[in-house]
């Protein structure tokens, strides 16, 4: 039986960042569902405004987390490409495909474009993420707040393809290094041992 090669530290770091990026992407879509549900039943206007800002801030925070994780994964992908020729192609593809997010780092430090306290920049944020048309002056209805695969992460890259790329890379790592091997339940192990013992008992 062939033994799988031991995974270097960069593989575990890469897998951790990819997994966290996928989780952040899923959370972004979940918050999008919450935002749309809120818009469908806004209730008290004053309370609605504060709740909407809170959801928008959570989405923005998750988006920044996603970008940070992807860029960390990008660095480890390049390291792995140098270490393991089998991952040279996929590592280079991932790095080139996510390079567009590098410019988002500088923008993330500018809080002026990310301040939802007055609500003035909320429409601009929604517009820049592709939820409404580039020339739309306002959010027309709850349907505009649907976050799906077309959501533009950091105004640059669609969420769906980005998560697909991360998931494919993570699957490739798991296939090669078996990173997510589940431990056999203790009860199952005990049952197997009992059956083995029974096999050795002489029959009368």
C-alpha positions in Angstrom: 0.0 0.0 0.0 1.4 3.4 -1.0 1.9 5.9 1.8 0.8 9.4 1.1 3.5 12.1 1.3 3.5 14.0 4.6 2.0 17.4 4.1 4.3 20.4 4.7 3.2 23.2 7.0 2.3 25.4 4.1 -0.3 22.9 3.0 -2.1 23.0 6.3 -1.9 26.8 6.4 -3.2 27.0 2.8 -6.0 24.6 3.6 -7.0 26.6 6.7 -7.2 29.9 4.8 -9.2 28.3 2.0 -11.6 26.7 4.4 -12.1 30.0 6.3 -12.6 31.8 3.0 -15.3 29.4 2.0 -17.0 29.8 5.4 -16.9 33.6 5.0 -18.4 33.4 1.6 -21.2 31.3 2.8 -21.8 33.7 5.7 -22.0 36.6 3.3 -24.8 35.0 1.4 -26.6 34.1 4.6 -26.4 37.7 5.7 -27.7 38.7 2.3 -30.8 36.6 3.0 -31.2 38.3 6.3 -30.9 41.7 4.7 -33.5 40.9 2.1 -35.9 39.5 4.7 -35.5 42.7 6.7 -36.2 44.8 3.7 -39.4 42.8 2.9 -40.7 43.6 6.4 -38.9 46.8 7.6 -41.2 47.6 10.5 -40.4 50.8 12.4 -38.4 53.1 10.1 -35.9 54.2 12.8 -35.3 50.6 13.9 -35.1 49.4 10.3 -32.3 51.9 9.6 -30.1 50.7 12.5 -30.7 47.1 11.7 -29.9 47.6 8.1 -26.6 49.3 8.9 -25.8 46.4 11.3 -26.4 43.8 8.6 -24.4 45.8 6.0 -21.5 46.2 8.4 -21.5 42.5 9.0 -21.4 41.8 5.3 -18.6 44.3 4.8 -16.6 42.7 7.7 -17.1 39.2 6.2 -16.1 40.5 2.8 -12.8 41.9 4.2 -12.2 38.6 6.1 -12.8 36.7 2.8 -10.3 38.9 0.9 -7.7 38.6 3.7 -8.0 34.8 3.8 -7.8 34.6 0.0 -4.7 36.7 -0.2 -3.1 34.7 2.6 -4.0 31.5 0.7 -2.5 33.0 -2.4 0.9 33.4 -0.7 0.9 29.8 0.5 -0.3 28.6 -2.9 2.8 30.1 -4.5 5.0 28.5 -1.8 3.4 25.1 -2.4 3.9 25.6 -6.2 7.7 25.8 -5.6 7.7 22.9 -3.2 5.5 20.4 -5.1 5.5 20.3 -8.9 2.1 18.5 -8.8 0.5 21.8 -7.6 2.5 24.1 -9.8 -0.3 24.6 -12.3 -3.2 24.9 -9.9 -1.2 27.1 -7.5 -0.2 29.4 -10.3 -3.8 29.5 -11.6 -5.1 30.4 -8.2 -2.5 33.1 -7.6 -3.1 34.7 -11.0 -6.9 34.4 -10.7 -6.9 36.2 -7.3 -4.3 38.8 -8.1 -7.1 41.2 -8.9 -7.9 41.4 -5.1 -4.5 42.8 -4.2 -5.6 46.3 -5.0 -8.4 45.9 -2.4 -5.9 46.0 0.5 -5.2 49.7 0.0 -8.9 50.5 -0.3 -9.8 48.6 2.8 -7.9 51.1 4.9 -10.0 54.0 3.7 -13.0 54.1 6.2 -14.7 56.9 4.4 -16.0 54.7 1.7 -17.1 52.1 4.2 -19.0 54.2 6.8 -22.7 53.3 6.9 -23.5 55.5 10.0 -25.4 58.0 7.9 -26.6 55.6 5.3 -25.2 57.8 2.6 -22.7 55.2 1.4 -25.0 52.2 1.7 -26.4 52.7 -1.9 -22.9 53.2 -3.2 -21.8 49.9 -1.5 -24.7 48.0 -2.9 -24.0 49.4 -6.4 -20.3 48.7 -6.3 -21.1 45.0 -5.4 -23.3 44.6 -8.5 -26.6 44.3 -6.6 -28.1 47.2 -8.4 -27.3 48.8 -11.8 -24.3 51.1 -12.0 -26.6 54.1 -12.8 -29.2 53.2 -10.1 -29.8 56.1 -7.7 -31.3 54.0 -4.9 -32.3 50.5 -3.7 -35.7 50.0 -5.3 -36.8 47.0 -3.3 -35.9 43.9 -1.3 -35.0 41.9 -4.4 -32.1 44.3 -5.0 -30.5 42.9 -1.8 -30.2 39.3 -3.0 -26.6 38.2 -2.5 -25.6 35.3 -4.8 -22.7 34.1 -6.9 -22.7 37.4 -8.8 -21.8 39.5 -5.7 -18.6 41.4 -6.5 -16.1 40.9 -3.8 -14.2 44.1 -3.2 -15.9 45.5 -6.4 -13.6 43.2 -8.4 -14.4 39.5 -8.5 -17.7 37.5 -8.5 -18.2 35.6 -5.3 -19.3 32.3 -7.0 -16.2 31.8 -9.2 -13.9 32.8 -6.3 -15.5 30.3 -3.9 -15.4 27.6 -6.7 -11.7 28.2 -7.2 -11.0 28.0 -3.4 -13.1 24.8 -3.1 -11.4 23.1 -6.1 -8.0 23.9 -4.6 -9.0 22.6 -1.2 -10.3 19.4 -2.8 -7.1 18.9 -4.6 -5.1 19.3 -1.4 -7.4 16.8 0.4 -7.1 14.2 -2.4 -3.3 14.4 -2.3 -2.7 14.7 1.4 -5.9 13.4 3.0 -6.2 16.4 5.2 -9.8 15.7 6.4 -9.6 12.0 7.3 -12.3 11.3 9.9 -11.5 9.2 12.9 -13.4 5.9 13.1 -16.0 6.2 16.0 -14.8 4.4 19.1 -18.0 2.4 19.3 -17.4 1.1 15.8 -13.8 0.1 16.7 -15.0 -1.7 19.8 -17.6 -3.7 17.7 -14.9 -4.7 15.2 -12.7 -5.9 18.1 -15.6 -7.9 19.6 -16.3 -9.6 16.2 -12.6 -10.5 15.9 -12.6 -12.1 19.3 -15.8 -14.1 18.4 -14.1 -15.4 15.3 -11.3 -16.9 17.4 -13.7 -18.7 19.8 -13.8 -22.4 19.0 -17.2 -23.7 17.9 -18.8 -26.5 19.9 
